[in-house]
Amino acid sequence: MNTNQGKTVLITGCNRGIGLAFLDAFAESGATVLACVRSKDGEFVHHCDELSKKTGTEIVVFTADLSSEDSIKAFISELYKTKRKVDVLINNAGVVTKGILQMTTLQSIKDVFQINFFAQVQITQGVAKLMMRQKSGVIINMASIGGIDAYPAYTSYGCSKAAVIYFTKTMAQELAPYGIRVNAIAPSMVKTRMQEQMGEEANEEIMRRTALKRNAEPDEIAKLALFLASDDSSFITGQVYRIDGGLN
């Protein structure tokens, strides 16, 4: 039985990579999807239209620039005006940068934190209000093994994802009285554009240390999100799930 059918799922950064896999998986599972992207391009809108026809589910596209606090406020306001119930929030949008600490500006660190952490906090604050009123909800934050294991030249990214992990555990405690569960997914290397941004050296090192000797497919991450969003995981909260192919 598909326990996500009929739910409404809000996903950020879902126009490519893991986010697009989330969009496809939840639509195919029978959920209404609220897709939050930086801008609407023709190819993405066409994909959503075709997916909606194929699955018979509703896909609503919102726009928000996560580098702008005002843009996020406007998005949350627009979401409130729809008076929609949000059953699941997936904070997926993220960026990665590379550079040794001595060559990294403070502004670049702030820019990464804005997208990877502060924006997620702001969106969660807004959506959690809806979930608290309805006394139910699931929040899934996209962390990373980079927030658990240390890798040279990834201070900005790793620290931002470590913040996401702490945020996940704290919110799980604070929101539990309202029937809201909060968990995080921490993938290793996934076959997305971000994998290319990480660079050949990082890819080779992770591959060398991975038991399964391959990178994850985006839909493998989506399958875990489907489980965590479903009622099958009703007693799971405050957890960080490594999905890393046996990385050591």
N, C-alpha and C positions, 0 to 999 in steps of 0.2 A: 504494500500500500504506500502511495506517495504522500508523505505527511507534510509536504510543502505546498500541495495544491490548494489554491484559494488564498494563499498568503500574499502580502504585498512586501516586496523587497526593494530597498533603496541601496544602490551600488554606486560608489564614486569611482571615477577613472575607468570607465568600462568600454572605452572605444577601441581598445587593443589589448593584446597580451592576456594576462591572467584575468583582468577585469572583463574582457570580452568573453572569455570562457565562462565566467560567472554569469554574465548576461544570458548567454546561450543555455547554460545548464538550468538556471532557475526558470526561464521561459518554458523550456521543454518539460520542466517538472510541474507546470501548471500554475506558476506564481505570476502575479502581476509585477512587472519590473519598473521601478522608477530609476531611470538611467541618468546619472549626473556626470556631465562631461564639460570640459573647458569651453568647447565651441561645437556647434552643429555643422558637420560637413556632409555633403551629399551622399558620400559612400556609406557613412555610418547610419544616416537616417534611412537610406535604402535598405541596409542590413536589418534594421529594426522593423521596418515595414514588412519585409519578407518573412522575418522570424515570427512576427505577430500573426501573419496569415497562416504560416505553417503550423504553429502551435495553438492558435485560437486564444492566445493570451494578450493582455493589454501591455504595451510598452510605452511609457511616457518619458520623453527626453527633457531634462532640465539642464541649464547651463550655469556654471559657477567657476570663477577664476580663484583657485585655492590659494593663490599668492596674495589675494586681497581680502582683508577682513570685511570690508563693505560689500564685496560681491557675495561672500558667503552669507552675510546677514540678509541680503536681498533674496538669495536662494531659499533660505529657511522661511522667510516671510511668504514667498510664493508657495512653498510647500504647505504652510499653515492654511493659506487661503483655499487650497484644494479640499481641505477637511478630510483628507485621506488618513486611514489608519495605516501606520507603518509597523509591520510585524518584525521585520529584519532589517538591520543596517549593516552594510559591509563597507568599512573604511578601507578602500583598496588603493586609492590614488597615491602615488609616491614617485620620488626621483632619486637618482643615485649620482654621486660625484666622486671623483678619485683625486687624491693628492696628499702628499705627506704633510704632516702637521705644520712644519715650518714654512711651507709654501701655500698654506691655506689661509685665506683672509677670514676675519671674523664675520664679515658680511655674507660670504658664501656659506658659512655654517648656519647663519641665521636664515638664509634662503632655503636651505635644505630642511631645517626644523619647521619652517612655516608650512611647507607642503606636507612633510611626513608626519608632523606631530601637532603643531598648533591648529592647523585647519581641521584635523581629525577631532581634536578636543572641541573646537567650536561647533562642528557639525553634530557631534555626539551630544553636547549640551542642548542643542536645539531639538534633536530627534528624541532624546531621552525624556523631555517634557511630555511629548505625545505618548510615549510608552508608559510613563508613570501614571498618566491619567487613565490609560486603558488597563493598567495593572498586569501588563505582559509585554514581552519583547525579547529579541535576541540581537546582540551586537557582536560582530566579528571584526576584529582588527587585523590588518595584514602587517605582521612583524617580519622578521627575517632571522636566519641563523647569524647574520651579521650583527644582530643585537644581543647575541649570546656568546659567540666566539669572536675573538679579536683577529682582525686582518690588517696588515700594514697598509697605509694609504687610504683607509676608509673610515677615518675618525668621524666625519660629519654624518655619513650614512649610518654607521654602526651606533653612534650615540643617539641619533634620532629614533632608531628602531628599538634600542634599549628603553628609551622613554615610553614608547608605545607599549612595551611589555609591562612596565610598572603601572602605567595608566590602566591597562587591561585588568590587572590584578586588583587595583584599588577600586575601579568602577564595579567590578564583580561583587565586592563587599558592600559598596554603597547602594547599589541598585537591586540587590537580592530581595530586600523587603518589598519591592514593588513587582516581584515576579519576573524580573529582567535578568537574563543570563548574558555574561560577557566572556568571550574567549578570543584567543589569538592564534593565527596560523603563521608558522615561521619556516618558510621554504628555504632550500639551498638554491642552487642554480636552476632556473627554469628557462625553457626555450622561448624567450621573448626578446624584444629589442633591448631590454635592460641587460640581458646576458652579453650582448655585443658591447654595451657601454662599459661593462666591467673589465673588458680587456682580455687579451689572449693569455697573459700570464696568470691572472686570477682564475680563468676557466680551467687551465691546465692543472693548477694546484688543487682545485676542488675536485676535478675529475680523478686525480691521482689518489685522493683521500676518500673517494666515494666507493662503497662496497659494490654497488650495482653497476658502476662504470658507465653511467649515462646521466644526462640531465632530465629533470622532470618535464612532462608535458603539461601545458596549462590546464587541461581538463582533469588531470590527476589532482591538482590543487582544488579545482571546483568541486570534485566529488567529496572532498573533506568538508568544504563549506556547506554543501547540501546536507550532510549529516549533522553538522553543528547547528544549522538553522532549523532542523526538524525536531519534532517531538521525541524522536528516538534518542536524543541527547539531553532529555529533560532534567537529568541530575548532574549535568556537567557545566561548571562555570569556574572562572578564574584560572583557566588552564592555557598553556602555550604549547601548541602541537608542532613539534619539529616534523617536517616532511622532507627528508634529505637523502633518501636512498642509502642510508647507512654511513653517513659522513663521520669520520673520526679524525 
